[in-house]
Amino acid sequence: MTTYRLRNTRLHTPGARLLHGRSVESAVGAGRAGDWVALDRSIWSGTVATVRGWRRRGRIRIGYHWFDDREVADWESAPYWHGPAPDRGAPSWSRPPTESQLALCLGHADARVRAAALTRDAQAGGLPASVLPLVLIRCADTDDRVRGLARTVLDRALAGADDAELTRLAPLAALVSVRRRHGAWVREAVLGRLGELPDRAVAHLLTSGDRETRIGGVQAGAAYGRLGVAQAWKVAEQDPDEGVRLHALRAGMVLALASGHHDALRDARARVLAHLDAGLSYGVRRAVLAAAVETGFFAGPDLIALARRHRDRNIRRAACTALLARPDGLAALDALLAARDPFVRLAAVGQLRPAGREDALARHLSDSSATVRAAVCREIRAAGADPRSLYRALCADPDTVAPGAVIGLAEQRCPRDAPLLHGLTCHPRGPVRARALSGLRMLGELPDHMLPPFTDDPHPTVRATAIGALRGNARLLHGLMRSPHADVRAGALTLLARHHGPAPDETLLRLDDPSPGVAAAAAEALRRTPGDVPDDELLRLSSPRLPHAHRSVAAACLAAGRRGPVAALAALRLADDVDPRIRRTARDGVLSLFGTHAPDSSHASETASLTERYAPELPHWRRDRQRRYAAARRG
């Protein structure tokens, strides 16, 4: 006889089991702390629609069929408040109410029903012991009256309770005390009588399958001294839920700080920095940093190092913001002004004047970031000085002029500065010449016909600046295609393709340019307009012996839906290309074109040979395409 291990059915929620008249013990399952919280949540979510007058319509799938969820659990049949007025009446339960009805009323979304279930304790000589955990949860209820009644009931029930009963309630009391707003009273009521939180209760919470329960276990263990530093780091590194890991990480930092041991603090710092450097989402890294700042774990030097050198710009900026919010944040301005992130430098510049350091603003007029330069100019004007005169002074000495100062002078938009900028176009340093060229274009003092000579400049930055300034002049860009500099030819071809559309014949010729950069630019231009490639060129470009740039153009023609016998032969030639993207495109083309066109007479033998070679592989290619299409639809 074969025995099968079956999981517990999930057709009925814990609250739905009570609705069908099952006992509380059957509804709550194993009776762990998380199970009681789940039961309370299930009852509330089932009854809230009736209380608030919502139309509850849902469907549930059982096997291969869909049913109205009211056929599984009709929450309109649950007890509800019935009476002539809102403040007069009673729940619609049987007389006397059953155990399951009392449990449903204790977790009901209507505060009047919850209060009526608690007043039943005084009227009928006590509530069943099985619902005592639900009463404990009601001690942290958001309704004042329900909360007071529940505390009276629980206080009476625990008056003669032994240690075994208190130990049984300890995990739930710890969970409620740290995860509910009004849970402090529960801590005193249960754990105060018990004397301490048992270690078994923390282990009970940390091994739960519910994330909220595990978070409560971390918080309770840290609050009651039952969670060690090593155990907190173990949860932070091994728990599958990121929310639990963040709470454990926060607890580990707090415990390490409380211990005061140098080794524990050094180990904790290394672990937190590892979490910040790990390949996690930005939200997780941001939460880790926020926890470290909130707990006081990161000191000023730690935040300075993160703001200056962390690989994630969001972390750099968050660390800068946290550092400047500290009382001693202004002491770190010099370190932040030397950071590589413009946002960090911008934030530091904004704090110079409030710190009484207006004299330091002029040193940052030549910053490489336009945003930072604009902020420095605003601060200088607010201090009563003129940034343009300072810029002219910075640009007057050719030996000390910086590229940022040159473009900053042009950003003042004063045409009278054009002669000074014209003189800087002959400066010995290439970056200065490039910024002077940009500044003159910004001021409108350098027309297009004066730019081609700058494309022969020995410095590539100057050449790139001149080419970019000519993006709107197709005639001059065509003239630059004969430049001896490969980067000039590539840049001109790229700008022609983006803004004007180069001649296909000229672009095809550039595919054979000796410079790889020019060939790549030509290939990119042809990939933008694959319809301009004639059939004879497509056949030539599909040769496996040609460079990658040529074959990528042929693949782009196939991806654009090129048809005909020439396209079929090109797809067959590229079906085993070393580049996986070209290979995949070619194989999709073979599947689309296979058998739809008669081969060209001049290439019939090659087509027949390749067709015979790849025919056995067509089913595998088709299945691969179906898998890719299915994955794209899913996501």
VENRA-V456072 format. One line per field, one symbol per residue. ss: DSSP state (h for helix, s for strand, l for the rest). phi: phi as a letter, one per 30 degrees, with the letter a starting at -180 (. if undefined). burial: # if it has 24 or more other ideal C-beta (glycine too) atoms within 12 Angstrom, else .. Layout:
# VENRA-V456072
ss->???
phi->???
burial->???
This chain:
# VENRA-V456072
ss->lllllllllllllhhhhhhllllhhhhhllllhhhhhhhhhhhhhhhhhhhhllllllssssllsssshhhlllhhhlllsssssllsssslllllllhhhhhhhhllllhhhhhhhhhhhhhlllllhhhhhhhhhhlllllhhhhhhhhhhhhhhlllllhhhhhhhhhhhhhhhhhllllhhhhhhhhhhhllllhhhhhhhhllllhhhhhhhhhhhhhlllllhhhhhhhhhhlllhhhhhhhhhhhhhhhhhhllhhhhhhhhhhhhhhhhllllhhhhhhhhhhhhhlllllhhhhhhhhhhlllhhhhhhhhhhhhllllhhhhhhhhhllllhhhhhhhhhlllllllhhhhhhhlllllhhhhhhhhhhhhhllllhhhhhhhhhhllllllhhhhhhhhllllhhhhhhhhhhlllllhhhhhhhhhhhhhhllllhhhlhhhhhlllhhhhhhhhhhllllhhhhhhhlllllhhhhhhhhhhhhhhllllhhhhhhhlllllhhhhhhhhhhhhhlhhhllhhhhhhhllllllhhhhhhhhhhhhlllllhhhhhhhhhllllllhhhhhhhhhhhhhhlllllllhhhhhhhhhhhhhhhhhhhhhhhhhhhhhhhhhhl
phi->.cccdcdddcdcdeddddddidddddddididedddddddddddddcddddciddcbbbbcbicbcbddddcacddddebdbadbecbkaddcdbdddddddddddcddcdddddddddddddcijddddcedddddddcdddddddddddddddddddcdddddddddeeddddddccbdccdddeddcddddjaddddddddddcddcdddddddddddddcicbdddddddddccddcddddddddddddddddddiddddddddddddddddcddcddeddddddddddddidddeeddddddcbddcdddedddddddddddcdddcdddddcddddddddddddcddddicddddddcdcddcddddddddddddddjccddddddddddcddcdcedddddddddhcddddeddedddcddcdeddddddddddddicbdddcdeeddcddcddddddddddceccddddddddcddcdddddddddddddcbiddedddddddcddddddddddddddddbdddddddddddddddddddddddddddddddjdcjdddddddddcdcddddddddddddddddcdicbdddddbddddddddddcedcedddddddddddddddda
burial->...........#########.#.#..###.#####################.................#..##.#..####........####...#########################.....##.############....##.#######.##.......###############.##.###.###.##..##..######.#.###############.####.###.##..#..################......##..##.###.##.......##########.#.##.#.#########.#.###########.#..##.##.###.#.#############.#.....#######.#..######.##......##.###.##.....############....##.##..##.#.###############.##....##.##.#.#############.#..##..##.#.#############..#.#.#.###.##.#.#.##############.##.#.######.#.##.###########..#.############.#....#############..#.#...#..##..##..#...#..#..............
